[in-house]
Each structure stands twice: as C-alpha cells, then as structure tokens.
C-alpha cells in the first residue's frame, strides 16, 4: 500500500477535503482513499464522505496549459 499523508488537501477545482485513511476495496483489493469534504453541499449533504482509488487521488491533471496534482496536501 502506497503511503499517503493524512490531513487536509485542496482539490484542483478549489474545495478542501480531509483524508482520514487509505483502505482496500473489498472485492478488487485496490487501495482507496477515504476522505471527507470540508464544506456543506445541498446535493451530497454536510461534510460528505468520499472514496476514490488511490491511483486517481494522487494523479496529475491538465488544467489549461499546466499539469497540476488532482489533490494537493495543505496541512
């Protein structure tokens, strides 16, 4: 399992999330990141909990002419 710092991350679109752990998908055994939104959403609820494959969480994305991390560690 790849190490990932627990703590606050900023998504490339600007919202903040708190990574609470890395777990395993029960069927595929793929590493997944468990994280909580640090904002309230009418669509998903207050401080919704999310799960994303680790490889997608740590990947870089293209924004205009720049390549940036999908999630950047803040603190």
C-alpha positions as CSV (number, residue, x, y, z in Angstrom):
1,X,0.0,0.0,0.0
2,X,1.4,3.4,-1.0
3,X,1.8,5.9,1.8
4,X,-0.4,8.9,1.8
5,X,-0.2,11.7,4.4
6,X,-3.4,12.1,6.4
7,X,-4.6,15.6,6.6
8,X,-6.1,18.5,4.6
9,X,-5.9,18.5,0.8
10,X,-7.0,21.0,-1.8
11,X,-8.7,19.7,-4.9
12,X,-7.5,21.3,-8.1
13,X,-11.0,22.9,-8.5
14,X,-10.6,24.7,-5.2
15,X,-12.5,22.8,-2.5
16,X,-10.9,21.3,0.6
17,X,-11.0,17.7,1.9
18,X,-9.7,15.8,4.9
19,X,-8.1,12.5,4.2
20,X,-8.9,10.1,7.0
21,X,-7.3,6.9,5.7
22,X,-6.4,4.5,3.0
23,X,-8.2,1.2,2.8
24,X,-8.8,-1.7,0.5
25,X,-11.7,-2.3,-1.9
26,X,-13.4,-5.4,-0.6
27,X,-13.6,-7.1,-4.0
28,X,-10.6,-5.9,-6.0
29,X,-8.2,-5.2,-3.1
30,X,-7.4,-1.9,-4.8
31,X,-6.1,0.8,-2.5
32,X,-8.7,3.5,-2.0
33,X,-8.6,6.9,-0.2
34,X,-11.3,7.7,2.3
35,X,-11.8,11.5,2.7
36,X,-14.4,14.0,4.0
37,X,-15.5,17.2,2.3
38,X,-14.7,20.2,4.4
39,X,-17.8,22.0,3.1
40,X,-21.6,21.5,3.1
41,X,-23.4,20.5,-0.1
42,X,-27.1,20.5,-0.9
43,X,-26.6,17.7,-3.3
44,X,-24.4,15.4,-1.2
45,X,-25.0,16.5,2.4
46,X,-22.9,18.2,5.0
47,X,-19.3,17.2,5.1
48,X,-19.9,14.1,2.8
49,X,-17.6,11.2,2.9
50,X,-16.0,10.1,-0.4
51,X,-13.9,7.2,-1.6
52,X,-11.6,7.3,-4.6
53,X,-9.0,4.9,-5.9
54,X,-5.5,5.9,-4.6
55,X,-4.1,6.0,-8.1
56,X,-6.7,8.6,-9.2
57,X,-6.3,10.6,-6.0
58,X,-2.5,11.1,-6.4
59,X,-2.5,11.6,-10.2
60,X,-1.8,14.8,-12.0
61,X,-4.4,16.5,-14.2
62,X,-4.2,19.0,-17.1
63,X,-5.6,22.5,-16.3
64,X,-5.3,24.7,-19.3
65,X,-1.6,24.5,-20.2
66,X,-0.5,23.3,-16.8
67,X,-0.2,19.9,-15.2
68,X,-1.2,20.0,-11.5
69,X,-1.9,17.5,-8.8
70,X,-5.6,16.4,-8.6
71,X,-5.3,16.8,-4.8
72,X,-2.5,18.9,-3.1
73,X,-1.5,18.3,0.5
74,X,-2.1,21.5,2.5
75,X,-1.6,20.6,6.2
